Amino acid sequence: MPRSNRPPERSRDGKRRFSGPPLVLKNPRIDARAYRELEPDDELYGLAAWAYHHAAGLPLPVRRGLLQSLETAWPRPQGDHREGEHRALLAYRAHEAGGSVEEIAEAWSVAPDTARRWIRRTERDVEAEQLEHAETGADVAELRVEVAWSEHGEEPDDPASPLARSRWLCSPPEQLDRRADDLRRFRSLVG
């Protein structure tokens, strides 16, 4: 079912969950750890969505502090892919400097197809970052929150918007029913 047609979901405490596409933390450092995609029901999603919408407007020291704190709390995927990504980057750089695929494969004791795959993947990443910088002027060398993927160009709800605040404040039907029952019981006791 498309994300926009799903019924609203509720968290364990009965509050509505956020809606929107998965978010990912982008860290430009070569030795950066890999980060798991956050789904709207993840506890950190609301803060990540806020950073997505508002981090660029914060003063630089505050933005860096926010994003470094997010980086510390952001969940990691099973396993760590940074070694493979680092090798792929080095293979790409060696290839750009004139190294052949066979020489790169021999240096890392991998099949030439693996070296080619590393080089192609890094070429795609470099091209995507250059295109993003050209289109948006975004500084690709800075830690940032991004939409991981979206079929329809969705963005996460902005937690600072009035709609998100009203969703957060509203009580789920079960809680309203419990409160009405409690009031009925109270009135039966006092008169």
N, C-alpha and C positions, 0 to 999 in steps of 0.2 A: 504494500500500500504506500503511495507517495507520502513523504513526510508531512506535507501540508494537509493531507486528508486524514491523518491519524487523529484519534480522539486524544484530548489532553491527558497527559500522564501525571501521576502524582508520586511524590517521593515518600519515604517511609514515615515522615512526620505529617503527611497529608497535604502538604503545600504543592502547588503546581510546579512541575519541572520546567526548565527553560526549553525553548525550542530553537531549532536552527541546525545548520550543518555541523559535522565534526570539526573541531579546531585542533591545530597543531602548533607547537612552539618551534620557531625557526631560529637556530643558532648558527651564525656564520663561521664559528671557529672550526678548524679542521679536526681538532681533538675533542669536539663537543660530543656529549653522549646523545644517544638516540632518544626520542620522546614519543610516547604513545599518543594516538589521536584521542581527544576528549569528546565523548558523546554528551548530548544535552542532559542526561541523568547523572553525569559525573559530578561529584561534590565541588570540584574546582571550576566547572564550566562557567558559572555566573561571573566569577572574577576574571576568567580568561576572556569572556565575551565583553566585559567592561573594558579590559585592556585593549581588545581588538578595536573597539569604537573610540576610546578616549586617550590612549597612551600617547599618540602623536601630538596631542595638545598640551601635554604636561611639560613643565620645565625639564631640561635634560637630566639633571641629577635625580629628580623625582621619578622620571620615566625609567632611568637605569635601575634605580632601587626597586621599583615595582616589578620590572621584568626579571631582575636577578632573583627576587623573592619567588616569583612564579617559576623560574627555572629550577630553584631548589625544591619546590613542592611538586612540580610536574611529574606525573608517573612515567616510569620507564617501561619499554616493551620487554617481553621475555627475551633474554639474550641481549647482547650489545653489538650493534652493527658498526660501531665507529671504526674498528680495525679494517673491515672490508671497505668502508667508504674512504678511509685514509689511503689504503692501497690503490683503490680506483683513482683517486685524485693524483697520486704519485705516478701511476701508470699513464694517465692522461698527460701529465706534465712531461714525462719522459718521451711520450709519443710526439708531443708538440715540439720537443727539442730535437727530434730526428730519430729517436729510437724506433726500431721495427717491432711489430707485434710479437715476432718470434723471440727477439732479444728480451722483451719485457716478460713474456711467458716463462722464458728460461730463468730470468733473474728471480722470479717468485715461485718457481717450480709449479706452474699451473699450465693447463692446456691453452693453446693459442686462442681458442674460442672464449675462454674465461677472460683473457686479457682484452680481447675485442669487446666483450660485453662490458667490462669495467670502463673502457675508453668511451664507448657509445653512451653509457649511462651518465658519465661525467660531462660529456659534450652536451647532452640534453639539459642537464642541470645548469651548466654555465650559460647556455643559450636562453633558458627560461629566466634566469636571474638578470641577464642583460636586457631582455625584453621587458621584464617587470620594471627595471630601473628606468628604461627609456619611456615607458608608458606612464608611470606614476611618479617618477622622481624619488621613489622610496630608496632609502639607504639600505642596500642589501647586506651591508657589513654590520648591521645592528640587530640585536636580539629583538624578535617581534612575534606576535601571535597572528596566525593566518588561518583561513578556512582550508581544511585539509582537502576536501572535495565537495562538490555540490552539483547535482544534476541540473538544477534550474537557476544557478547563480544566486542561491540563497545566502543571506548573512545571518548571524546569530541575532536574537533579540537583544536590544540594548537594555541592560539591567537598570540603567538610569532613566529610562523612559517612563512616563506615567502609566502606560499600559502594563509594563512589566511589574511596576510597583503595585498596581491594583491586583494583578494576578497573585502576587506574593502575599498580599494582605487578605485576599478572600479565603474563606473557609470552605473546605470540601463539604459536599452534602452530608456525608456520614457524621462529620463533626457538628454540623448544624442540627441534625436529627438528635444527636446525643444531648446537645444543649437544650433543645426543646423538651426532651424527655426529662432532663434534670429539673427544668423550670416547672414542668407539670408535677413532678414528685414533690418539689419544694412547696408549691401552692397547695397540694393536698395535705401537707403536714401543718402549714400555718393557717390554713383556713379558707 
